[in-house]
Amino acid sequence: MLTIVSHTLGAALRVPAISRLGPLIAFAAYGTSAWALNYYKIFNLQRVAVSLLHWALSTATLVIVGIWTTLRLAPVLPLPTAVGGGTLLAGTAALLLHRSIARHLGKADEIWLAGLRDRLIQLGEATKSEPELVRDFRRFLCERFSATDARIIFFPAEDRKPNPARPAPPPVPSPYAPLVELAWATPESLQRRGGPPSHAELEAYLEANRIGVVVAIPRGSPHPSLILALGRKSNDWPYAYNEVQRLQNAAELIDSLLTRSRLAAQAELQARMEHLAMMSRGLAHDLKNLITPVDSFLVHTADKFPAGSLELEVHATAKQSISSMSAYLREALFFSERLAPNYAPTRADHLLDSVREVIRERAARRNVGLVFNPGPAPALQVDAVLIQRLLGNLVANAVDASRPGQEVRLDVSVPREGAVRFLIADRGCGIPTADLERVFDAYFTTKEFGSEVRGIGLGLTIAQKITHLHHGRIRIDSTPDVGTTVFVDLPAEPPVAAAPDGPASREPARTAA
């Protein structure tokens, strides 16, 4: 095509030099295409062809206008002046054409990116939880990039804070570790790049999982906050570099939207907890004043009724009710405290031993086994009293949800560098799907089993509060009649800004709610 165009122009202008440029232009085009295909950033021949055509038009304009203007000016002006004028006019025309085409091509990309960003912002502004936002983002990315799948790995900011006392490697899953240096990768780019064995491992991982492109955000950061991976395209074509750039723009916006969602959720949780704590504090003090004389009366009349009498039975029932109310008051007052973790070195196995001692009697009454595995978890910097309370509440709930003969498991693992995970699992009655979003609400309970008539509704709320105080995350997966698994992820060390509190005035819970 380029050869035909050059011959036609050369014949029309009667300039043999232009005709002879045809083979050279074709050879240059083939060479550029070969270079583009071997260069790791370009895979789309259509994009290469458009770019070549853009530069060919600009060059042709420069040559044609320059020669035509020079020929027109030569009869009336000296030859050097005619050549200079022709060159100036040709350069101006070529520059204007080049900018016009570039603006048109760039505008198409800008329109595409603007639509992408508008839709992501629209999704991010919806009042949804982080898992729901991630699900919607994944679905939208699959549609917009024609991908078979989308995966988002989100690293909370507190997991990425470097510790000056002990620099840690980037918290990146090992298959994605080369992204700290590369920022993005496709199977094709890794194959062309070559590089160390880690690149080959990443390439094999992408191929095995049918991942077409993966990017890390922020670009070039040793501590990425988000990794976004798209599956292969539905037509099995590779991703071009301009698509990688678009995906990087989308990933940066998704990172910002998810961070904003998390901060908003934390602020809302903090405000809700403070409001509920204030209400609980007032209610607990009022109830404590009311039940104190009743409790005193029951203590002084314990031996006043004959065995087997109706009065003794009523007395025992009243005593049990006062005991339940006292347990509620202890939980409500604990929940209402303005706590600050007293960080200190703690071993995971010691924490599990303490929880076992607290829950042992409760589990024995229900004939439920306890299987605790501290694993290879490192020493923690946590408030041992609060974490014992947290784990005790969760294990107690699991015991109450289990049937006789079943087991409750508590495992400790290291999901990533600088973090520790506590996993509490049971095979009990599970939690109805409709209730999963409310289980952390204060005074909400579905517990109509266990040693109590019904639950107080503060156990999970307190667990969430303690997790929040330690800058961690708590998540529950549950299926009715199958079981429940609770994940508690905590930083192995406190944030740099966190200073140890004074001596802890709290005591481990004797019984967990």
C-alpha positions in Angstrom: 0.0 0.0 0.0 2.8 2.4 0.9 4.7 1.6 -2.2 1.6 2.2 -4.4 1.0 5.6 -2.7 4.6 6.6 -3.1 4.6 5.7 -6.9 1.4 7.5 -7.4 2.6 10.7 -5.7 5.9 10.5 -7.5 4.3 10.2 -10.9 1.7 13.0 -10.2 4.4 15.4 -9.0 7.0 14.2 -11.5 9.5 13.7 -8.8 11.3 10.3 -9.3 12.8 10.5 -5.8 9.4 10.0 -4.2 8.7 6.9 -6.3 12.0 5.4 -5.2 11.0 6.0 -1.5 8.3 3.3 -1.8 10.5 0.2 -1.1 12.4 2.1 1.6 9.1 3.0 3.3 7.9 -0.6 3.1 11.1 -2.0 4.5 11.0 0.5 7.4 7.4 -0.5 8.1 8.3 -4.2 8.2 11.2 -3.4 10.5 9.2 -1.3 12.8 6.5 -4.0 13.0 9.1 -6.6 13.8 10.6 -4.4 16.5 7.2 -3.6 18.0 6.3 -7.3 18.2 9.5 -8.1 20.0 9.5 -5.0 22.3 7.7 -6.0 25.5 5.3 -3.1 25.6 3.4 -3.6 22.3 1.4 -6.6 21.1 -1.5 -5.0 19.1 -0.7 -4.8 15.4 -3.7 -2.6 14.8 -2.3 -0.1 17.2 1.1 -0.3 15.5 -0.5 0.2 12.1 -2.4 3.3 13.3 0.8 4.7 14.7 2.7 4.0 11.5 0.0 5.6 9.4 0.0 8.6 11.6 3.7 9.2 11.1 3.5 8.3 7.4 0.8 11.0 6.9 2.8 13.6 8.7 6.0 12.7 6.8 4.1 12.7 3.5 2.6 16.1 4.2 6.0 17.4 5.0 7.5 16.1 1.8 4.7 16.9 -0.5 3.9 20.4 0.8 7.7 21.2 0.9 8.3 20.2 -2.7 5.1 21.7 -4.0 5.7 25.0 -2.2 9.3 25.1 -3.4 8.3 24.5 -7.0 5.7 27.3 -6.8 8.1 29.8 -5.2 11.2 29.0 -7.3 10.1 31.0 -10.4 9.6 34.2 -8.4 12.1 33.9 -5.6 15.8 32.9 -5.4 16.2 29.2 -4.9 17.5 29.3 -1.3 14.6 31.5 -0.3 12.1 29.3 -2.1 13.5 26.2 -0.4 13.4 27.9 3.0 9.9 29.1 2.5 8.8 25.7 1.3 10.4 24.0 4.3 8.8 26.4 6.7 5.3 26.0 5.3 5.7 22.2 5.0 7.0 21.9 8.6 4.0 24.0 9.9 1.5 22.0 7.9 3.0 18.7 9.0 3.1 19.8 12.7 -0.6 20.9 12.6 -1.6 17.6 11.0 0.4 15.6 13.5 -1.2 17.4 16.4 -4.6 17.0 15.0 -4.3 13.3 14.5 -2.7 12.8 17.9 -5.5 14.8 19.5 -8.1 12.7 17.7 -6.4 9.4 18.7 -5.8 10.6 22.2 -9.3 11.9 22.5 -10.7 8.4 21.8 -8.5 7.1 24.7 -9.6 9.9 26.9 -13.3 9.3 26.2 -12.8 5.6 27.0 -11.0 6.3 30.2 -13.5 9.0 31.2 -16.3 6.5 30.8 -14.4 3.9 32.8 -13.6 6.4 35.6 -17.2 7.7 35.7 -18.6 4.2 36.1 -16.1 3.2 38.8 -16.8 6.4 40.8 -20.5 5.7 40.4 -20.0 2.2 41.8 -17.8 3.5 44.6 -20.2 6.1 45.7 -22.9 3.5 46.4 -23.4 2.7 50.1 -21.9 -0.8 50.1 -19.5 -2.8 52.1 -16.0 -3.5 50.9 -16.8 -7.1 49.7 -19.8 -5.8 47.7 -17.7 -3.1 46.1 -15.0 -5.6 45.2 -17.6 -7.8 43.6 -19.1 -5.0 41.6 -15.6 -3.7 40.5 -14.7 -7.2 39.3 -17.8 -7.6 37.3 -17.4 -4.2 35.7 -13.7 -4.8 34.8 -14.6 -8.2 33.2 -17.3 -6.4 31.0 -15.1 -3.4 30.1 -11.9 -5.4 29.3 -13.7 -8.5 27.9 -11.9 -10.6 30.5 -13.0 -14.0 31.7 -12.2 -13.1 35.3 -10.9 -10.4 37.6 -9.1 -10.7 40.9 -8.4 -7.9 43.4 -6.0 -8.3 46.2 -6.3 -5.4 48.6 -3.7 -4.7 51.3 -4.9 -2.5 54.1 -2.7 0.6 54.8 -1.8 -0.6 58.3 -0.3 -3.8 56.8 2.0 -1.8 54.6 3.5 0.5 57.3 7.2 -0.2 57.5 8.6 -0.8 60.9 11.9 1.1 61.3 13.1 -1.3 63.9 12.7 -4.3 61.6 12.3 -3.7 57.9 10.2 -6.4 56.4 9.9 -7.6 52.8 6.9 -6.2 50.8 3.7 -8.0 51.8 3.1 -9.4 48.4 2.1 -13.0 47.7 5.1 -14.8 46.5 3.9 -15.5 42.9 3.4 -11.7 42.5 6.7 -10.6 44.1 8.3 -9.6 40.8 5.6 -6.9 40.4 7.4 -4.8 43.0 10.0 -4.2 40.3 7.9 -4.6 37.1 4.7 -2.8 38.2 2.8 -4.8 35.5 3.2 -8.1 33.6 1.5 -10.3 31.0 2.6 -13.8 30.0 3.9 -12.4 26.7 5.8 -9.5 28.2 7.5 -11.9 30.7 8.4 -14.3 27.9 10.0 -11.4 25.9 11.7 -9.8 28.9 13.5 -12.9 30.1 15.1 -12.0 33.4 15.7 -13.8 36.7 14.0 -17.1 37.6 11.3 -15.2 39.5 10.0 -13.8 36.2 9.7 -17.3 34.8 7.8 -18.4 38.0 5.4 -15.5 37.6 4.9 -16.3 33.9 4.2 -20.0 34.8 1.7 -18.8 37.5 -0.1 -16.5 35.1 -0.3 -19.2 32.4 -1.5 -21.9 34.9 -4.2 -19.6 36.3 -5.2 -18.2 32.8 -4.3 -14.6 33.9 -3.8 -12.3 31.0 -2.4 -9.2 32.8 -1.6 -8.2 36.4 -0.7 -4.7 37.7 0.5 -3.5 41.1 -0.5 -0.1 42.6 1.1 2.3 43.4 3.4 1.9 40.4 7.0 1.2 41.4 6.2 1.1 45.1 8.0 -1.5 47.2 4.8 -1.8 49.3 1.9 -2.1 46.9 -1.6 -1.5 48.2 -3.5 -3.3 45.5 -2.8 -6.0 43.0 -5.3 -6.3 40.1 -5.3 -9.4 37.8 -7.5 -9.9 34.8 -8.1 -13.3 33.2 -7.5 -14.0 29.6 -9.7 -12.2 27.1 -12.8 -14.0 25.9 -11.3 -14.1 22.4 -8.0 -15.2 23.9 -6.1 -12.2 22.4 -3.2 -10.8 24.5 -3.5 -7.4 26.2 -1.9 -4.5 24.4 0.2 -1.9 26.2 -2.5 0.8 25.9 -4.9 -1.6 27.6 -2.3 -2.1 30.4 -2.2 1.6 30.9 -6.0 1.8 31.1 -6.0 -1.0 33.6 -3.4 0.8 35.7 -5.6 3.9 35.7 -8.6 1.8 36.7 -6.5 0.1 39.5 -5.4 3.4 40.9 -9.0 4.6 41.1 -10.2 1.4 42.6 -7.5 1.5 45.2 -8.6 5.1 46.2 -12.3 4.1 46.3 -11.7 1.0 48.4 -9.5 3.0 50.8 -12.2 5.6 51.1 -14.8 3.0 51.7 -12.7 1.4 54.4 -12.0 4.7 56.1 -15.7 5.7 56.0 -16.7 2.3 57.4 -14.1 2.6 60.3 -15.4 6.1 61.1 -19.0 4.9 61.1 -18.0 1.9 63.3 -16.2 4.2 65.7 -19.1 6.6 66.0 -21.6 3.8 66.4 -19.5 2.1 69.1 -19.0 5.3 71.0 -22.8 6.0 70.9 -23.6 2.5 72.0 -21.0 2.5 74.7 -22.5 5.7 76.2 -25.9 4.1 76.2 -24.6 0.9 77.7 -22.7 2.7 80.4 -25.8 4.5 81.6 -28.1 1.5 81.3 -25.6 -0.8 83.1 -25.1 1.6 86.0 -28.9 2.0 86.5 -29.4 -1.8 86.4 -26.6 -2.4 88.8 -28.2 -0.1 91.3 -31.5 -1.9 90.9 -30.3 -5.5 91.2 -27.9 -4.8 94.1 -30.7 -5.0 96.8 -32.3 -7.9 95.1 -29.0 -9.8 95.1 -28.5 -8.9 98.8 -31.9 -10.2 99.6 -31.3 -13.5 97.9 -28.0 -14.0 99.7 -29.5 -13.4 103.1 -32.5 -15.7 102.4 -30.6 -18.6 100.9 -31.3 -20.9 103.9 -34.8 -19.7 104.8 -36.8 -22.2 102.7 -37.3 -25.9 103.2 -35.9 -28.3 100.7 -38.3 -29.2 97.9 -40.6 -26.3 98.6 -42.0 -24.0 95.9 -40.4 -21.0 97.6 -36.9 -22.6 97.3 -37.5 -23.3 93.6 -38.6 -19.7 93.0 -35.5 -18.6 95.0 -33.2 -20.6 92.8 -34.8 -19.3 89.6 -34.4 -15.7 90.9 -30.8 -16.4 91.8 -30.1 -17.7 88.3 -31.8 -14.6 86.8 -29.7 -12.3 88.9 -26.5 -14.2 87.8 -27.5 -13.7 84.1 -28.2 -10.1 84.7 -24.8 -9.7 86.4 -23.1 -11.3 83.4 -24.9 -8.9 81.2 -23.8 -5.9 83.4 -20.1 -7.1 83.2 -20.3 -7.3 79.4 -22.0 -4.0 79.1 -19.6 -2.2 81.4 -16.6 -3.7 79.6 -18.1 -2.7 76.2 -18.6 0.9 77.4 -14.9 1.3 78.6 -12.7 3.6 76.6 -10.0 1.0 76.1 -6.4 1.5 74.8 -4.4 -1.7 74.1 -1.4 -2.2 76.4 1.0 -3.8 73.9 3.5 -6.3 75.2 5.3 -9.3 73.7 2.9 -12.4 73.8 3.2 -15.9 72.5 0.4 -17.4 70.5 0.6 -20.7 72.4 0.2 -18.9 75.7 -2.9 -17.1 74.4 -4.4 -20.4 73.3 -3.7 -22.0 76.7 -5.4 -19.2 78.5 -8.5 -19.4 76.3 -8.6 -23.2 76.8 -8.7 -22.7 80.6 -11.5 -20.2 80.3 -13.6 -22.3 77.9 -12.8 -25.8 79.2 -15.7 -26.1 81.6 -18.2 -24.7 79.1 -17.1 -27.1 76.4 -17.2 -30.1 78.8 -20.8 -29.3 79.8 -21.8 -29.4 76.1 -19.5 -32.4 75.3 -17.7 -30.4 72.7 -14.0 -31.0 71.9 -11.5 -28.2 71.7 -8.7 -28.5 69.1 -6.2 -25.7 69.3 -3.2 -25.3 67.0 -0.8 -22.4 67.7 1.2 -23.2 64.5 4.5 -21.5 63.7 3.1 -18.0 64.5 5.8 -15.6 65.7 5.7 -13.7 69.0 3.0 -11.0 69.0 2.9 -7.4 70.2 -0.7 -7.3 71.5 -2.7 -6.7 74.6 -2.9 -10.2 75.9 -5.9 -9.6 78.2 -8.0 -8.1 75.3 -7.0 -10.8 72.8 -7.9 -13.5 75.3 -11.2 -11.8 75.7 -11.7 -11.6 72.0 -10.8 -15.3 71.3 -12.7 -16.4 74.4 -15.9 -14.8 73.1 -15.5 -16.3 69.6 -14.7 -19.8 70.9 -17.6 -19.7 73.4 -20.0 -18.8 70.5 -18.6 -21.7 68.5 -19.0 -24.1 71.5 -22.6 -23.0 72.0 -23.4 -23.4 68.3 -22.0 -27.0 68.3 -23.8 -30.2 68.9 -22.5 -32.8 71.5 -19.6 -34.8 70.0 -18.5 -32.1 67.7 -15.2 -30.1 67.8 -14.3 -26.4 67.8 -11.0 -25.6 66.1 -8.7 -22.6 66.8 -5.8 -22.3 64.5 -3.0 -19.6 64.3 -1.3 -18.9 61.0 0.7 -16.3 59.1 -1.3 -15.2 56.1 1.3 -12.6 55.0 4.5 -11.0 56.4 3.8 -8.9 59.5 0.3 -10.3 60.2 -1.2 -13.2 62.2 -4.5 -14.9 61.6 -6.7 -16.6 64.2 -9.2 -19.0 62.7 -12.1 -20.2 64.8 -14.2 -22.9 63.1 -17.2 -25.0 64.2 -19.6 -27.4 62.4 -22.6 -26.3 64.2 -25.9 -24.7 63.3 -24.4 -21.8 61.4 -25.8 -18.3 61.0 -28.7 -17.5 58.6 -27.6 -15.5 55.6 -30.0 -12.7 56.4 -28.4 -12.2 59.9 -24.7 -12.2 58.8 -24.8 -8.4 58.2 -26.1 -7.8 61.7 -24.1 -10.2 63.8 -21.7 -7.4 64.9 -24.6 -5.0 66.0 -24.7 -4.5 69.7 -27.5 -6.5 71.5 -28.4 -8.4 68.3 -28.4 -12.1 69.0 -29.8 -15.3 67.5 -28.6 -17.4 70.4 -31.4 -19.5 71.8 -29.1 -22.3 72.9 -26.2 -22.9 75.2 -26.2 -22.5 79.0 -28.1 -19.3 78.8 -31.8 -18.9 77.8 -30.6 -16.5 75.1 -27.5 -14.5 74.2 -26.7 -11.1 75.5 -25.7 -9.8 72.0 -22.4 -8.2 73.0 -19.9 -11.0 72.4 -19.3 -10.3 68.7 -19.5 -6.6 69.2 -16.8 -6.7 71.8 -14.7 -9.0 69.6 -15.1 -6.4 66.8 -14.1 -3.6 69.1 -11.0 -5.3 70.3 -10.0 -6.2 66.7 -10.5 -2.6 65.7 -8.4 -1.4 68.6 -5.6 -3.6 67.4 -5.9 -2.2 63.8 -7.0 -5.7 62.6 -9.9 -7.1 60.7 -12.6 -9.7 61.6 -14.7 -11.6 59.1 -17.3 -14.3 59.4 -18.2 -17.0 56.8 -21.2 -19.2 57.8 -23.6 -21.6 56.1 -26.7 -22.7 58.0 -26.5 -26.4 59.2 -22.9 -26.6 57.9 -20.9 -24.4 60.3 -19.2 -21.1 60.9 -15.6 -19.9 60.4 -14.3 -16.6 61.9 -11.1 -15.0 60.6 -9.3 -12.5 62.8 -6.3 -10.9 61.1 -4.1 -8.8 63.4 -0.8 -7.0 62.8 2.1 -8.9 64.5 3.4 -5.6 65.8 1.6 -2.4 66.8 1.6 0.6 64.5 4.6 2.8 65.0 2.5 5.6 66.4 0.9 3.4 69.1 2.5 3.9 72.5 2.1 1.3 75.3 -0.6 2.2 77.8 -0.2 2.0 81.5 -0.5 -1.2 83.4 -3.6 -3.1 82.4 -6.4 -2.8 84.9 -8.5 -5.4 83.1 -8.7 -9.1 84.1 -9.3 -12.0 81.8 -12.9 -12.9 81.5 -14.0 -15.8 83.7 -16.8 -16.6 81.3 -17.2 -15.5 77.7 -20.4 -14.1 76.3 
